[in-house]
Amino acid sequence: MTRTSLETPDELLVIEAILGNFDAFDELALRYRAAVVRTAQGIVGRDDSEDVAQDALLLAFKALPSIEDPTKFARGSRPSRAIERCVSTSASKRTGTGA
């Protein structure tokens, strides 16, 4: 992912989102949605990947207050382990396999 100098760093968006700025989380979701969908496709296949990705982003939003280090929200051009866990948890709930 290439970042222009005008983009707010992810770490600051995470902090703003933790403090209740919904627009900050929306920006994070926009930045990482494609990666979350790809991760979901790898777990549940193409048919359910959009729904699982949406669920995973909701779980990530709910988990914001538990983030101790905002720099760990995202690394590089792929979702962080936390996002991968959210996708896996959402997929498990949808398929009934448990997390």
N, C-alpha and C positions, 0 to 999 in steps of 0.2 A: 504494500500500500504506500503510495507516494503522498507525502504531506506537504502542502504549501505553507509558507510562512504565516499565512493568515488564519490557518486552522488552529483551533484550540487544542492543546495536547489532551490525549485521552485521560491522563491522570487528573487534570483539572476538571474535565467533564464528570469524571467519577465522583470527585469531591463535591461538585455542584449538585449532582444527582442525589448523593447521600443527604445533602442539606435540603432537598425537596424541589430542586429545579427540574421539572419534568422535561423541559426542552433539552436540557443537557443529556438526559437519558435517551431521548428521541434521536439526538445526534449520534450517540454511541450505537444505538440500534441500527441506524442507517449505515454506519461505517462497517458494522460487523455482520449484518443480516446475511449477506451472501456466504460468508464463511460458516455461519451457523447453519444455513440451509444445506451447504455441502456436507458438513459434519452429520447432520440429520440424515441426509441421503445415504451416507455410508453405514448408518445404523439401521434405519427402517426402510430404505428404498425411496424411490422418487415419489410414489403415490402419496405417502403420508408426510413427506419431509417438510412441506410448508406449515402444516398444522403443528408438527413437533417443534419446528423452529420458533413459531409464535409462542408456544407453551414454554420453551426454553428461555426466550427473552423475558417472558413474564416472571419465571422463576429467578432469573438473574436480577430483575428489578427488585423483587421481594428480598433478595439476598444482599442488596446494597449495604444495609446497615452493618452487616457482619464483615465487610471488607476492611481488613486492617492495613493493607498496603495497596493503595490505588494503582501503583505501578504494575501490580500483578493482574489487573483486570484483563489486559490484553498484551500479547507479545507478538511483534512482527505482523505478518499478514494473515495469521490464523487465530481462531478463538483460543482463549486461555483454557487451562484445565477446568476452571470453574464453569466456563460456558460449555465445555465438553461434558462435564458432569450434569449440568442442567439439561442438555440434550438427551443424555443417557437416562436420566431420571424421568423426563417427560416421555421418552419412548417406552420405558418400562411400564409406566402407568397406563399408556395407551394400549400396550399389548398384554398387560396383566401378568408380566413376568416378575414384577417386584424389582426394587432397586437395591 
